Amino acid sequence: MEVHTRHTPAFGVARVVLSPGEAVQAGADTMLASSFGIVEAPMTRGGLRSHGKGAPTVFTAPAEGGWIDLAPNSAGDVYPLEFDGSTGWCVAKNAFLARPSTVRADHGWPGLQTLFGGDAGFLEHYSGVGPLVLACAGPVDAFTLSAGEVITVRPPYLLAYPDTLQCRLRAIDPSGPQSVRTGEGLALDFAGPGTLLVQSRKAG
């Protein structure tokens, strides 16, 4: 699977090039166009098919291979995050655009359970090998932290960080409203060494 982007960073489109028989998972409503012969099939969970807007769908290339163009539901950048199998990444929950079967979503990953206290927070964990394509609210910035360097990021701007990076979640104002589901009233402190990705506009 190869990913080529265009119209970035304001109105990004990701072209996913598939080998013969190769498949990619994406939201059904994000497909802009594809080469002829791409097979589209809703994903099943517990024997039941997923339906509705944004339902996860598997797009499979025919015997001669093919491509599919994917566009986020709102303006912004698209960013292929490459996984090499050695490190997992924590990713903003609404940033997922597409992934191959070799990149998996790790539901219930212990590190996020520790961060959010067992609640369903605003991040998801992914691991594996290959490109995870992310939809971003704005252009992507990378902060490379040296050993011992600490920065603070507000959750709506966070895109992704490797799970090797030290992270602490805290309340901005302990007496104010807070939500681990949306990040309201919270801040994330990151300590290096490592690199984290942010989006330069607030996620909706």
DAPE-V695074 format. One record per residue. RES is the residue in one letter. SS is DSSP state (2 for helix, 1 for strand, 0 for the rest). PHI is phi in radians with two decimals (999 if undefined). OMEGA is omega in whole degrees, -180 to 180 (NA if undefined). Layout:
BEGIN
res: <RES:RES>
ss: <SS:SS>
phi: <PHI:PHI>
omega: <OMEGA:OMEGA>
END
This chain:
BEGIN
res: <M:E:V:H:T:R:H:T:P:A:F:G:V:A:R:V:V:L:S:P:G:E:A:V:Q:A:G:A:D:T:M:L:A:S:S:F:G:I:V:E:A:P:M:T:R:G:G:L:R:S:H:G:K:G:A:P:T:V:F:T:A:P:A:E:G:G:W:I:D:L:A:P:N:S:A:G:D:V:Y:P:L:E:F:D:G:S:T:G:W:C:V:A:K:N:A:F:L:A:R:P:S:T:V:R:A:D:H:G:W:P:G:L:Q:T:L:F:G:G:D:A:G:F:L:E:H:Y:S:G:V:G:P:L:V:L:A:C:A:G:P:V:D:A:F:T:L:S:A:G:E:V:I:T:V:R:P:P:Y:L:L:A:Y:P:D:T:L:Q:C:R:L:R:A:I:D:P:S:G:P:Q:S:V:R:T:G:E:G:L:A:L:D:F:A:G:P:G:T:L:L:V:Q:S:R:K:A:G>
ss: <0:1:1:1:1:1:0:0:0:0:1:0:1:1:1:1:1:1:0:0:0:0:1:1:1:1:1:2:2:2:1:1:1:1:0:0:0:0:1:1:1:1:0:1:1:0:0:1:1:0:0:0:0:0:0:1:1:1:1:1:0:0:0:0:0:1:1:1:1:1:1:0:0:0:0:1:0:1:1:1:1:1:1:1:0:0:0:0:1:1:1:1:2:2:2:1:1:1:1:1:0:0:1:1:1:0:0:0:0:2:2:2:2:2:2:2:0:0:0:0:0:0:1:1:1:1:1:1:1:1:1:1:1:1:1:0:0:0:0:1:1:1:1:1:1:0:0:0:0:1:1:1:1:1:2:2:2:1:1:1:1:1:0:0:0:1:1:1:1:1:1:0:0:0:0:0:0:0:0:0:0:0:0:0:0:1:1:1:1:1:1:0:0:1:1:1:1:1:1:0:0:0:0:0>
phi: <999:-2.09:-2.16:-2.13:-1.92:-2.60:1.04:-1.53:-1.65:-1.45:-2.38:-1.07:-2.22:-1.92:-1.67:-1.74:-1.68:-1.97:-1.32:-0.92:1.36:-1.33:-2.25:-2.41:-1.72:-2.75:-1.24:-1.04:-1.48:-1.72:-1.33:-1.57:-2.86:-2.68:-1.18:-1.17:1.75:-1.12:-1.69:-1.94:-2.43:-1.07:-1.27:-1.94:-2.41:1.10:1.48:-1.89:-1.43:-1.48:-2.34:1.71:-1.05:1.36:-1.06:-1.09:-2.33:-1.83:-1.87:-2.08:-1.38:-1.28:-1.06:-1.63:1.41:3.03:-2.55:-2.48:-1.69:-2.09:-2.23:-1.07:-1.35:-2.41:-1.11:2.58:-1.54:-2.13:-2.42:-1.41:-1.72:-1.54:-1.80:-1.89:1.58:-1.66:-2.41:-1.56:-2.28:-1.64:-2.24:-0.94:-1.03:-1.63:-1.59:-1.08:-2.07:-2.82:-2.74:-1.42:-1.18:-1.41:-1.92:-2.02:-1.54:-1.68:-1.16:1.36:-1.02:-0.99:-1.07:-1.34:-1.10:-1.18:-1.13:-1.78:1.22:1.55:-1.41:-1.39:-1.61:-1.63:-2.20:-2.22:-1.94:-2.23:-2.64:2.20:-2.35:2.12:-1.60:-1.79:-1.60:-1.94:-1.75:-2.05:-1.30:-2.80:-0.95:-1.67:-2.00:-1.99:-1.86:-1.72:-1.75:-1.42:-1.02:1.51:-1.32:-2.20:-2.30:-2.02:-2.24:-1.43:-0.91:-1.10:-1.74:-1.29:-1.85:-2.89:-2.64:-1.23:-1.29:-1.48:-1.43:-1.28:-2.42:-2.32:-1.79:-2.53:-1.42:-1.22:-2.28:-0.96:-1.62:-1.61:-1.18:-2.49:-2.61:-1.34:-1.33:-1.97:1.54:-1.01:1.29:-2.10:-2.42:-2.03:-1.80:-2.03:-2.08:-1.37:-1.52:2.62:-2.19:-2.16:-1.94:-2.20:-1.84:-1.42:-2.27:-1.24:-1.17:-1.28>
omega: <176:-179:175:-178:176:-179:178:1:-172:-175:-171:172:179:172:180:-179:-174:173:179:178:-179:-176:175:176:178:175:-177:-176:179:-180:179:180:177:171:-177:175:176:-179:-179:-179:177:177:177:176:-177:179:-179:178:175:180:175:-178:178:-179:-180:-176:176:177:-175:-179:175:-174:-179:-177:-180:180:176:177:-179:-180:177:-179:178:-177:179:-177:167:-170:175:178:-173:178:-180:178:-177:-175:172:-179:170:-170:176:-170:-176:-175:-176:174:-178:175:172:180:-179:173:-174:173:-176:180:180:179:-173:-179:178:176:177:-178:-174:179:178:178:176:-175:-175:179:172:-180:178:176:179:-177:178:-177:169:-176:-176:174:-172:180:179:177:-176:173:176:174:178:-175:173:-179:179:178:-177:173:179:-180:174:-175:-178:-179:-179:176:-178:173:179:-177:173:-179:179:-175:176:177:-180:177:175:176:-177:-179:-178:179:-179:177:176:178:-177:-175:-180:176:-175:175:179:175:179:178:-179:14:177:-178:176:-177:176:174:-170:171:-176:177:-178:NA>
END
